[in-house]
């Protein structure tokens, strides 16, 4: 079964000249995103699935699929730990 993902609606997002910044409104903590992380965050906001995020990463950047999968998994795990990602039943699409 494919895990459902969504950006936490309590996260504020702003694009900067060299990336973006995320603010967890609940905790007041903010996080800088590089170009690749910004690309992935925008995909989450648009409702992309994990396989769609992987495909977009491989298509947009010169990266091998295995490396992209490893990097995507690490990024999603970090977002989850920071409270910036909703998965499965917490996702709006799961309701």
DSSP file (Angstrom, degrees, kcal/mol; ACC not computed):
  #  RESIDUE AA STRUCTURE BP1 BP2  ACC     N-H-->O    O-->H-N    N-H-->O    O-->H-N    TCO  KAPPA ALPHA  PHI   PSI    X-CA   Y-CA   Z-CA
    1    1 A X              0   0    0      0, 0.0     2,-0.3     0, 0.0     0, 0.0   0.000 360.0 360.0 360.0 135.1    0.0    0.0    0.0
    2    2 A X        -     0   0    0      1,-0.1     2,-0.2    86,-0.0    86,-0.0  -0.601 360.0-122.4 -79.6 132.3    1.3    3.4   -0.9
    3    3 A X        -     0   0    0     -2,-0.3    47,-0.5     1,-0.1     2,-0.3  -0.543  23.2-130.5 -73.1 134.5    1.8    5.9    1.9
    4    4 A X        -     0   0    0     -2,-0.2    84,-2.0    45,-0.1     2,-0.3  -0.707  26.8-167.6 -87.6 138.9   -0.2    9.1    1.5
    5    5 A X  E     +A   87   0A   0     -2,-0.3     2,-0.3    82,-0.2    82,-0.2  -0.921  13.1 167.1-126.8 150.4    1.8   12.3    2.0
    6    6 A X  E     -A   86   0A   0     80,-1.8    80,-3.2    -2,-0.3     2,-0.2  -0.967  39.2-105.1-157.1 148.5    0.9   16.0    2.5
    7    7 A X  E     -A   85   0A   0     37,-0.6     2,-0.3    -2,-0.3    78,-0.2  -0.534  49.0-102.5 -68.3 139.0    2.6   19.2    3.6
    8    8 A X    >   -     0   0    0     76,-2.1     3,-1.7    -2,-0.2    -1,-0.1  -0.492  23.4-141.8 -63.6 125.2    1.5   20.2    7.1
    9    9 A X  T 3  S+     0   0    0      1,-0.3    -1,-0.2    -2,-0.3    75,-0.1   0.656  98.6  67.3 -66.7 -12.3   -1.0   23.0    6.7
   10   10 A X  T 3  S+     0   0    0      2,-0.1    15,-2.5    14,-0.0     2,-0.5   0.236  82.0  97.4 -88.9  14.1    0.6   24.7    9.8
   11   11 A X  E <   -B   24   0B   0     -3,-1.7     2,-0.4    13,-0.2    13,-0.2  -0.899  63.5-151.0-105.0 128.5    3.8   25.3    7.8
   12   12 A X  E     -B   23   0B   0     11,-2.7    11,-2.8    -2,-0.5     2,-0.4  -0.794  15.0-162.4 -95.2 142.0    4.4   28.7    6.2
   13   13 A X  E     +B   22   0B   0     -2,-0.4     2,-0.4     9,-0.2     9,-0.2  -0.981  12.7 176.5-131.2 133.9    6.5   28.6    3.1
   14   14 A X  E     -B   21   0B   0      7,-2.2     7,-2.5    -2,-0.4     2,-0.4  -0.993  23.4-135.0-140.2 132.8    8.3   31.5    1.3
   15   15 A X  E     -B   20   0B   0     -2,-0.4     5,-0.3     5,-0.2     2,-0.2  -0.691  25.0-171.6 -85.6 135.3   10.6   31.3   -1.7
   16   16 A X  E >   -B   19   0B   0      3,-2.7     3,-1.0    -2,-0.4    -1,-0.0  -0.588  41.3 -90.7-114.7 179.0   13.8   33.3   -1.5
   17   17 A X  T 3  S+     0   0    0      1,-0.2     3,-0.0    -2,-0.2    -2,-0.0   0.866 124.6  27.4 -59.7 -38.1   16.5   34.1   -4.1
   18   18 A X  T 3  S-     0   0    0     16,-0.0     2,-0.3    15,-0.0    -1,-0.2  -0.013 135.5 -44.6-119.1  29.2   18.5   31.0   -3.3
   19   19 A X  E <  S-B   16   0B   0     -3,-1.0    -3,-2.7    15,-0.1     2,-0.3  -0.988  72.5 -81.0 149.3-136.6   16.0   28.5   -2.0
   20   20 A X  E     -BC  15  33B   0     13,-2.0    13,-3.2    -2,-0.3     2,-0.4  -0.955  22.9-128.2-157.8 172.1   13.1   28.8    0.4
   21   21 A X  E     -BC  14  32B   0     -7,-2.5    -7,-2.2    -2,-0.3     2,-0.4  -0.994  12.2-156.4-132.9 140.7   12.2   28.9    4.0
   22   22 A X  E     -BC  13  31B   0      9,-2.9     9,-2.8    -2,-0.4     2,-0.5  -0.935   5.7-161.7-113.6 138.9    9.7   26.8    6.0
   23   23 A X  E     -BC  12  30B   0    -11,-2.8   -11,-2.7    -2,-0.4     2,-1.1  -0.984  14.0-145.5-121.1 122.6    8.2   28.0    9.3
   24   24 A X  E  >> -BC  11  29B   0      5,-3.2     4,-2.9    -2,-0.5     5,-0.6  -0.778  15.2-162.2 -82.4 104.5    6.5   25.5   11.6
   25   25 A X  T  45S+     0   0    0    -15,-2.5    -1,-0.2    -2,-1.1   -14,-0.1   0.813  84.3  55.6 -62.2 -32.3    3.8   27.8   12.9
   26   26 A X  T  45S+     0   0    0    -16,-0.4    -1,-0.2     1,-0.2   -15,-0.1   0.873 121.5  25.9 -69.7 -37.4    3.1   25.6   15.9
   27   27 A X  T  45S-     0   0    0     -3,-0.5    -2,-0.2     2,-0.2    -1,-0.2   0.647  96.5-129.2-101.3 -18.3    6.7   25.5   17.2
   28   28 A X  T  <5 +     0   0    0     -4,-2.9     2,-0.3     1,-0.3    -3,-0.2   0.521  63.3 134.9  79.3   4.9    8.0   28.8   15.8
   29   29 A X  E   < -C   24   0B   0     -5,-0.6    -5,-3.2    -6,-0.0     2,-0.3  -0.663  38.7-158.6 -88.3 142.6   11.0   27.0   14.2
   30   30 A X  E     -C   23   0B   0     -2,-0.3     2,-0.4    -7,-0.2    -7,-0.2  -0.876   3.3-160.3-121.8 157.8   12.1   27.8   10.7
   31   31 A X  E     -C   22   0B   0     -9,-2.8    -9,-2.9    -2,-0.3     2,-0.3  -0.998  15.0-130.4-140.3 134.0   14.1   25.8    8.2
   32   32 A X  E     -C   21   0B   0     -2,-0.4     2,-0.4   -11,-0.2   -11,-0.2  -0.646  20.8-157.7 -84.6 141.8   16.1   26.7    5.1
   33   33 A X  E     -C   20   0B   0    -13,-3.2   -13,-2.0    -2,-0.3     2,-0.1  -0.965   5.9-143.4-120.0 135.3   15.5   24.7    1.9
   34   34 A X     >  -     0   0    0     -2,-0.4     4,-2.5   -15,-0.2     5,-0.2  -0.205  44.1 -83.3 -81.4-175.2   17.9   24.5   -1.0
   35   35 A X  H  > S+     0   0    0    -17,-0.2     4,-2.0     1,-0.2     5,-0.1   0.893 129.1  45.7 -59.2 -44.1   16.7   24.3   -4.6
   36   36 A X  H  > S+     0   0    0      2,-0.2     4,-2.2     1,-0.2    -1,-0.2   0.926 113.6  48.2 -68.5 -44.7   16.1   20.6   -4.6
   37   37 A X  H  > S+     0   0    0      1,-0.2     4,-2.7     2,-0.2    -1,-0.2   0.870 110.3  53.2 -63.3 -36.1   14.3   20.6   -1.2
   38   38 A X  H  X S+     0   0    0     -4,-2.5     4,-2.5     2,-0.2    -1,-0.2   0.917 107.6  51.3 -63.2 -43.2   12.2   23.6   -2.5
   39   39 A X  H  X S+     0   0    0     -4,-2.0     4,-1.7     1,-0.2    -2,-0.2   0.922 112.7  45.6 -57.8 -46.5   11.2   21.5   -5.6
   40   40 A X  H  X S+     0   0    0     -4,-2.2     4,-2.2     2,-0.2    -2,-0.2   0.897 111.0  52.1 -67.4 -40.8   10.2   18.6   -3.4
   41   41 A X  H  X S+     0   0    0     -4,-2.7     4,-2.6     1,-0.2     5,-0.2   0.924 107.8  51.9 -61.8 -43.9    8.2   20.8   -0.9
   42   42 A X  H  X S+     0   0    0     -4,-2.5     4,-1.9     1,-0.2    -1,-0.2   0.892 108.2  52.7 -59.7 -38.6    6.3   22.4   -3.8
   43   43 A X  H  <>S+     0   0    0     -4,-1.7     5,-2.8     2,-0.2     4,-0.3   0.908 108.7  49.3 -62.2 -42.1    5.4   18.8   -5.0
   44   44 A X  H ><5S+     0   0    0     -4,-2.2     3,-1.5     1,-0.2   -37,-0.6   0.923 109.9  51.1 -61.8 -44.3    4.1   18.0   -1.6
   45   45 A X  H 3<5S+     0   0    0     -4,-2.6    -1,-0.2     1,-0.3    -2,-0.2   0.864 108.3  52.9 -60.7 -36.0    2.0   21.1   -1.5
   46   46 A X  T 3<5S-     0   0    0     -4,-1.9    -1,-0.3    -5,-0.2    -2,-0.2   0.476 123.2-106.5 -80.3  -1.5    0.6   20.2   -4.9
   47   47 A X  T < 5 +     0   0    0     -3,-1.5    -3,-0.2    -4,-0.3    -2,-0.1   0.679  57.7 167.8  89.5  17.9   -0.4   16.7   -3.6
   48   48 A X      < -     0   0    0     -5,-2.8    -1,-0.2    -6,-0.1   -43,-0.1  -0.357  30.6-127.9 -66.6 144.1    2.3   14.6   -5.3
   49   49 A X     >  -     0   0    0      1,-0.1     4,-2.6   -45,-0.1     5,-0.2  -0.341  30.2 -99.4 -80.5 170.5    2.7   11.1   -4.2
   50   50 A X  H  > S+     0   0    0    -47,-0.5     4,-2.3     1,-0.2     5,-0.2   0.924 125.4  48.3 -60.6 -45.0    6.0    9.6   -3.1
   51   51 A X  H  > S+     0   0    0      1,-0.2     4,-2.5     2,-0.2    -1,-0.2   0.881 111.6  50.8 -62.4 -35.7    6.5    7.9   -6.5
   52   52 A X  H  > S+     0   0    0      2,-0.2     4,-2.5     1,-0.2    -2,-0.2   0.896 109.2  50.6 -67.2 -39.6    5.6   11.2   -8.3
   53   53 A X  H  X S+     0   0    0     -4,-2.6     4,-2.1     2,-0.2    -2,-0.2   0.918 111.2  49.0 -62.1 -42.7    8.1   13.1   -6.2
   54   54 A X  H  X S+     0   0    0     -4,-2.3     4,-2.4     2,-0.2     5,-0.2   0.938 111.5  48.6 -61.8 -47.6   10.8   10.6   -7.1
   55   55 A X  H  X S+     0   0    0     -4,-2.5     4,-2.3     1,-0.2    -1,-0.2   0.899 112.0  48.9 -60.0 -41.6   10.0   10.8  -10.8
   56   56 A X  H  X S+     0   0    0     -4,-2.5     4,-2.2     2,-0.2    -1,-0.2   0.858 110.0  52.2 -68.9 -33.8   10.0   14.6  -10.7
   57   57 A X  H  X S+     0   0    0     -4,-2.1     4,-1.7     2,-0.2    -2,-0.2   0.927 112.0  44.8 -66.0 -45.5   13.4   14.6   -8.9
   58   58 A X  H  < S+     0   0    0     -4,-2.4     5,-0.5     1,-0.2    -2,-0.2   0.892 116.6  46.8 -65.5 -40.0   14.9   12.3  -11.5
   59   59 A X  H  < S+     0   0    0     -4,-2.3    -2,-0.2    -5,-0.2    -1,-0.2   0.863 116.4  42.4 -70.6 -36.4   13.5   14.3  -14.4
   60   60 A X  H  < S+     0   0    0     -4,-2.2     2,-0.3    -5,-0.2    -1,-0.2   0.745 118.0  39.6 -85.2 -23.7   14.4   17.7  -13.0
   61   61 A X  S  < S-     0   0    0     -4,-1.7     2,-2.0    -5,-0.2    -1,-0.1  -0.919  86.4-109.1-130.1 151.7   18.0   17.0  -11.8
   62   62 A X  S    S+     0   0    0     -2,-0.3     2,-0.4    -3,-0.0    -4,-0.1  -0.559  71.6 130.6 -79.2  81.2   20.8   14.9  -13.2
   63   63 A X        -     0   0    0     -2,-2.0     2,-0.1    -5,-0.5    -2,-0.1  -0.993  60.5-113.8-140.3 142.0   20.5   12.1  -10.5
   64   64 A X     >  -     0   0    0     -2,-0.4     4,-2.7     1,-0.1     5,-0.2  -0.471  31.9-118.7 -71.2 144.8   20.4    8.4  -10.6
   65   65 A X  H  > S+     0   0    0      1,-0.2     4,-2.5     2,-0.2     5,-0.2   0.862 112.6  52.2 -54.9 -40.0   17.0    6.9   -9.4
   66   66 A X  H  > S+     0   0    0      2,-0.2     4,-2.0     1,-0.2    -1,-0.2   0.914 112.4  45.0 -64.9 -41.2   18.6    5.0   -6.5
   67   67 A X  H  > S+     0   0    0     -3,-0.2     4,-2.6     2,-0.2     5,-0.2   0.910 112.9  51.2 -67.1 -41.7   20.4    8.1   -5.2
   68   68 A X  H  X S+     0   0    0     -4,-2.7     4,-2.9     1,-0.2     5,-0.2   0.904 109.2  50.9 -61.5 -41.3   17.2   10.2   -5.7
   69   69 A X  H  X S+     0   0    0     -4,-2.5     4,-2.5    -5,-0.2    -1,-0.2   0.920 111.4  47.7 -62.6 -44.5   15.2    7.6   -3.7
   70   70 A X  H  X S+     0   0    0     -4,-2.0     4,-2.1     2,-0.2    -2,-0.2   0.930 115.1  44.9 -62.3 -46.3   17.7    7.6   -0.9
   71   71 A X  H  X S+     0   0    0     -4,-2.6     4,-2.4     2,-0.2    -2,-0.2   0.894 113.2  50.5 -66.3 -40.5   17.7   11.5   -0.8
   72   72 A X  H  X S+     0   0    0     -4,-2.9     4,-2.8    -5,-0.2     5,-0.2   0.925 109.8  50.3 -63.5 -44.6   13.9   11.7   -1.0
   73   73 A X  H  X S+     0   0    0     -4,-2.5     4,-2.4     1,-0.2    -2,-0.2   0.922 111.6  48.1 -59.7 -44.8   13.5    9.2    1.8
   74   74 A X  H  X S+     0   0    0     -4,-2.1     4,-2.1     2,-0.2    -1,-0.2   0.902 112.2  49.7 -62.9 -41.4   15.9   11.2    4.0
   75   75 A X  H  X S+     0   0    0     -4,-2.4     4,-2.5     2,-0.2    -2,-0.2   0.929 112.2  46.8 -63.2 -46.5   14.1   14.4    3.2
   76   76 A X  H  X S+     0   0    0     -4,-2.8     4,-2.3     1,-0.2    -2,-0.2   0.882 111.3  51.8 -65.0 -38.4   10.7   13.0    4.0
   77   77 A X  H  X S+     0   0    0     -4,-2.4     4,-2.4    -5,-0.2    -1,-0.2   0.900 110.4  49.0 -64.5 -39.8   11.9   11.5    7.2
   78   78 A X  H  X S+     0   0    0     -4,-2.1     4,-2.0     2,-0.2    -2,-0.2   0.930 110.5  49.8 -66.0 -44.6   13.4   14.8    8.3
   79   79 A X  H  <>S+     0   0    0     -4,-2.5     5,-2.9     1,-0.2     6,-0.6   0.911 111.3  50.4 -58.4 -41.7   10.2   16.7    7.5
   80   80 A X  H ><5S+     0   0    0     -4,-2.3     3,-1.4     4,-0.2    -2,-0.2   0.930 109.7  49.2 -62.8 -46.8    8.2   14.1    9.5
   81   81 A X  H 3<5S+     0   0    0     -4,-2.4    -1,-0.2     1,-0.3    -2,-0.2   0.842 111.3  50.8 -61.0 -33.4   10.6   14.5   12.5
   82   82 A X  T 3<5S-     0   0    0     -4,-2.0    -1,-0.3    -5,-0.2    -2,-0.2   0.432 116.2-114.0 -86.8   1.0   10.2   18.3   12.3
   83   83 A X  T < 5S+     0   0    0     -3,-1.4    -3,-0.2    -4,-0.3   -57,-0.1   0.739  86.2 115.0  76.0  22.6    6.4   18.1   12.2
   84   84 A X      < +     0   0    0     -5,-2.9   -76,-2.1    -6,-0.2     2,-0.4   0.366  61.7  65.6-105.5   3.3    6.2   19.4    8.7
   85   85 A X  E     -A    7   0A   0     -6,-0.6     2,-0.4   -78,-0.2   -78,-0.2  -0.975  61.3-155.3-129.9 138.9    4.8   16.3    7.0
   86   86 A X  E     -A    6   0A   0    -80,-3.2   -80,-1.8    -2,-0.4     2,-0.3  -0.931  18.1-170.2-109.3 138.8    1.4   14.6    7.3
   87   87 A X  E >   -A    5   0A   0     -2,-0.4     3,-1.9   -82,-0.2   -82,-0.2  -0.930  44.2 -28.5-129.0 154.4    1.2   10.9    6.5
   88   88 A X  G >  S+     0   0    0    -84,-2.0     3,-2.1    -2,-0.3     6,-0.3  -0.142 128.6  13.4  48.4-120.4   -1.6    8.4    6.0
   89   89 A X  G 3  S+     0   0    0      1,-0.3    -1,-0.3     4,-0.1     5,-0.1   0.711 123.9  61.0 -63.9 -21.3   -4.7    9.1    8.1
   90   90 A X  G <  S+     0   0    0     -3,-1.9    -1,-0.3   -86,-0.1    -2,-0.2   0.639  84.6 100.2 -78.7 -12.7   -3.6   12.6    8.9
   91   91 A X  S X  S-     0   0    0     -3,-2.1     3,-1.4    -4,-0.2     4,-0.4  -0.473  78.3-130.4 -74.9 142.7   -3.6   13.6    5.2
   92   92 A X  G >  S+     0   0    0      1,-0.3     3,-1.2     2,-0.2    -1,-0.1   0.852 108.0  59.0 -58.2 -34.8   -6.6   15.5    3.9
   93   93 A X  G 3  S+     0   0    0      1,-0.2    -1,-0.3     2,-0.1    -4,-0.1   0.656  98.2  61.0 -71.1 -13.7   -6.9   13.0    1.0
   94   94 A X  G <         0   0    0     -3,-1.4    -1,-0.2    -6,-0.3    -2,-0.2   0.545 360.0 360.0 -88.3  -8.2   -7.3   10.1    3.5
   95   95 A X    <         0   0    0     -3,-1.2    -1,-0.2    -4,-0.4    -2,-0.1   0.460 360.0 360.0 -89.9 360.0  -10.5   11.6    5.0
